Amino acid sequence: MRMTKHMTEKAAPDGPRFAATGGFTMVEIAITLLIIIIVASIAVPPLLKLGARGRIRSGAASVQSFLRGVRGAAVNEGITVHVRWRNGTSGPVIEALRVNPAQTNRLTNPDWNDKDNEIIRSVMLDPAFRWGSEGFFYFRSDGTASGGELRLENKAEQSRRVEAKATGAGIVDVEIYDE
Protein backbone atom coordinates (compact mmCIF):
# COMPACT_ATOMS: atom_id res chain seq x y z
CA MET A 1 0.00 0.00 0.00
CA ARG A 2 1.29 3.40 -0.92
CA MET A 3 1.26 5.95 1.97
CA THR A 4 1.59 9.70 2.00
CA LYS A 5 3.56 11.36 4.69
CA HIS A 6 0.35 12.76 6.33
CA MET A 7 -1.41 9.40 6.82
CA THR A 8 -0.20 6.83 9.19
CA GLU A 9 -1.13 3.20 9.32
CA LYS A 10 -0.74 1.09 12.38
CA ALA A 11 -0.22 -2.56 11.86
CA ALA A 12 -2.45 -4.84 13.84
CA PRO A 13 -2.81 -8.60 13.90
CA ASP A 14 -6.20 -8.51 12.17
CA GLY A 15 -5.32 -5.85 9.58
CA PRO A 16 -4.73 -2.10 9.30
CA ARG A 17 -6.47 0.33 11.72
CA PHE A 18 -7.00 4.03 11.35
CA ALA A 19 -7.63 6.40 14.30
CA ALA A 20 -11.30 7.51 14.82
CA THR A 21 -11.79 11.16 13.89
CA GLY A 22 -15.40 12.26 14.70
CA GLY A 23 -18.41 12.31 17.06
CA PHE A 24 -19.02 13.65 20.56
CA THR A 25 -18.23 12.07 23.86
CA MET A 26 -20.93 11.51 26.45
CA VAL A 27 -19.35 14.17 28.67
CA GLU A 28 -19.62 16.77 25.90
CA ILE A 29 -23.28 15.90 25.30
CA ALA A 30 -24.06 16.04 29.04
CA ILE A 31 -22.41 19.47 29.41
CA THR A 32 -24.33 20.80 26.39
CA LEU A 33 -27.65 19.56 27.80
CA LEU A 34 -26.84 21.08 31.18
CA ILE A 35 -26.19 24.48 29.59
CA ILE A 36 -29.49 24.29 27.65
CA ILE A 37 -31.39 23.44 30.86
CA ILE A 38 -29.80 26.33 32.76
CA VAL A 39 -30.60 28.84 30.00
CA ALA A 40 -34.20 27.57 29.76
CA SER A 41 -34.72 27.82 33.54
CA ILE A 42 -33.60 31.45 33.39
CA ALA A 43 -35.62 32.39 30.28
CA VAL A 44 -38.98 30.63 30.86
CA PRO A 45 -40.35 32.49 33.97
CA PRO A 46 -40.22 35.96 32.34
CA LEU A 47 -41.90 34.53 29.24
CA LEU A 48 -44.71 33.11 31.37
CA LYS A 49 -45.24 36.55 32.97
CA LEU A 50 -45.49 38.10 29.52
CA GLY A 51 -48.20 35.58 28.64
CA ALA A 52 -50.14 36.38 31.83
CA ARG A 53 -49.85 40.12 31.15
CA GLY A 54 -51.12 39.60 27.63
CA ARG A 55 -54.12 37.63 28.90
CA ILE A 56 -55.03 40.26 31.51
CA ARG A 57 -54.79 43.05 28.91
CA SER A 58 -56.88 41.01 26.50
CA GLY A 59 -59.50 40.43 29.21
CA ALA A 60 -59.58 44.15 30.01
CA ALA A 61 -59.98 45.06 26.35
CA SER A 62 -62.81 42.52 25.96
CA VAL A 63 -64.69 43.82 29.01
CA GLN A 64 -64.22 47.46 28.02
CA SER A 65 -65.28 46.86 24.42
CA PHE A 66 -68.31 44.86 25.56
CA LEU A 67 -69.51 47.50 28.04
CA ARG A 68 -69.02 50.39 25.63
CA GLY A 69 -70.83 48.46 22.89
CA VAL A 70 -73.73 47.67 25.20
CA ARG A 71 -74.02 51.30 26.30
CA GLY A 72 -74.00 52.34 22.64
CA ALA A 73 -76.74 49.81 21.86
CA ALA A 74 -78.87 51.18 24.72
CA VAL A 75 -78.57 54.73 23.39
CA ASN A 76 -78.93 53.88 19.68
CA GLU A 77 -81.92 51.57 20.13
CA GLY A 78 -83.55 53.62 22.91
CA ILE A 79 -83.71 50.66 25.29
CA THR A 80 -82.58 49.74 28.77
CA VAL A 81 -79.90 47.06 28.83
CA HIS A 82 -79.23 44.89 31.86
CA VAL A 83 -75.58 43.75 32.13
CA ARG A 84 -74.83 40.72 34.28
CA TRP A 85 -71.72 38.64 34.84
CA ARG A 86 -71.33 35.19 36.26
CA ASN A 87 -68.85 32.34 36.43
CA GLY A 88 -69.95 29.74 33.90
CA THR A 89 -68.78 26.14 33.73
CA SER A 90 -66.40 26.94 30.85
CA GLY A 91 -65.21 30.30 32.14
CA PRO A 92 -66.46 33.76 33.08
CA VAL A 93 -69.43 35.06 31.09
CA ILE A 94 -70.74 38.61 30.65
CA GLU A 95 -74.18 39.10 29.12
CA ALA A 96 -76.37 42.00 28.05
CA LEU A 97 -80.15 41.62 28.09
CA ARG A 98 -82.75 43.84 26.44
CA VAL A 99 -85.06 44.80 29.29
CA ASN A 100 -88.78 44.49 28.80
CA PRO A 101 -90.12 48.06 29.36
CA ALA A 102 -92.72 46.74 31.81
CA GLN A 103 -89.90 45.52 34.09
CA THR A 104 -87.71 48.64 33.99
CA ASN A 105 -88.91 49.91 37.36
CA ARG A 106 -87.98 46.59 39.04
CA LEU A 107 -84.31 46.43 37.92
CA THR A 108 -82.87 47.25 41.32
CA ASN A 109 -84.88 44.49 42.99
CA PRO A 110 -82.52 41.54 43.72
CA ASP A 111 -85.40 39.15 42.98
CA TRP A 112 -85.86 40.60 39.49
CA ASN A 113 -86.60 37.82 36.99
CA ASP A 114 -84.56 38.33 33.83
CA LYS A 115 -85.72 35.11 32.15
CA ASP A 116 -88.30 37.00 30.06
CA ASN A 117 -85.67 39.28 28.55
CA GLU A 118 -83.69 38.67 25.36
CA ILE A 119 -79.90 38.28 25.52
CA ILE A 120 -78.57 40.68 22.90
CA ARG A 121 -74.87 40.19 23.51
CA SER A 122 -72.77 37.64 25.35
CA VAL A 123 -69.03 37.06 25.73
CA MET A 124 -67.17 34.18 27.34
CA LEU A 125 -63.75 35.21 28.60
CA ASP A 126 -60.49 33.30 29.09
CA PRO A 127 -61.03 30.37 31.52
CA ALA A 128 -57.86 31.44 33.35
CA PHE A 129 -60.04 34.16 34.93
CA ARG A 130 -63.08 34.28 37.17
CA TRP A 131 -65.39 37.02 38.34
CA GLY A 132 -64.54 38.27 41.84
CA SER A 133 -68.27 38.41 42.52
CA GLU A 134 -71.36 37.98 40.43
CA GLY A 135 -73.56 40.98 39.91
CA PHE A 136 -75.26 43.37 37.51
CA PHE A 137 -75.83 46.95 36.46
CA TYR A 138 -77.74 48.49 33.61
CA PHE A 139 -77.50 51.18 30.98
CA ARG A 140 -80.51 53.39 30.28
CA SER A 141 -81.58 54.66 26.86
CA ASP A 142 -80.16 58.13 27.66
CA GLY A 143 -76.67 56.61 28.16
CA THR A 144 -76.63 56.83 31.95
CA ALA A 145 -75.94 53.77 34.07
CA SER A 146 -77.14 52.42 37.40
CA GLY A 147 -73.55 52.47 38.55
CA GLY A 148 -71.71 49.35 39.53
CA GLU A 149 -68.40 47.57 39.53
CA LEU A 150 -67.19 44.24 38.26
CA ARG A 151 -63.91 42.53 39.01
CA LEU A 152 -62.26 39.93 36.79
CA GLU A 153 -59.45 38.03 38.55
CA ASN A 154 -56.73 35.70 37.39
CA LYS A 155 -57.47 32.36 39.10
CA ALA A 156 -53.80 31.67 39.84
CA GLU A 157 -52.79 35.18 40.93
CA GLN A 158 -55.58 37.35 42.29
CA SER A 159 -53.27 40.39 42.27
CA ARG A 160 -53.69 40.32 38.47
CA ARG A 161 -57.16 41.66 37.91
CA VAL A 162 -59.38 43.92 35.86
CA GLU A 163 -61.85 46.26 37.52
CA ALA A 164 -64.55 47.96 35.44
CA LYS A 165 -66.83 50.68 36.77
CA ALA A 166 -69.91 52.17 35.20
CA THR A 167 -70.78 55.52 36.75
CA GLY A 168 -74.20 57.10 36.84
CA ALA A 169 -73.16 59.27 33.88
CA GLY A 170 -72.61 56.08 31.87
CA ILE A 171 -68.82 56.42 31.78
CA VAL A 172 -67.10 53.04 31.57
CA ASP A 173 -63.71 53.02 33.26
CA VAL A 174 -61.54 49.91 33.12
CA GLU A 175 -58.38 49.56 35.20
CA ILE A 176 -55.77 46.80 35.07
CA TYR A 177 -53.95 45.72 38.20
CA ASP A 178 -50.89 43.70 37.29
CA GLU A 179 -48.84 43.55 40.50
Buried (B, 14 or more C-beta within 10 A) or exposed (E): EEEEEEEEEEEEEEEEEEEEEEEEEEEEEEEEEEEEEEEEEEEEEEEEEEEBEEBBEBBBEBBBEBBBBBBEBBBEEEBBBBBBBEBBEEBBBBBBBBBBEEBBEEBEEEEEEBEEBEEBBEBEBBEBBBBBEEBBBBBBBEBBBBEBBBBBBBEEBEEBBBBBBBBEEBEBEBEBBBE
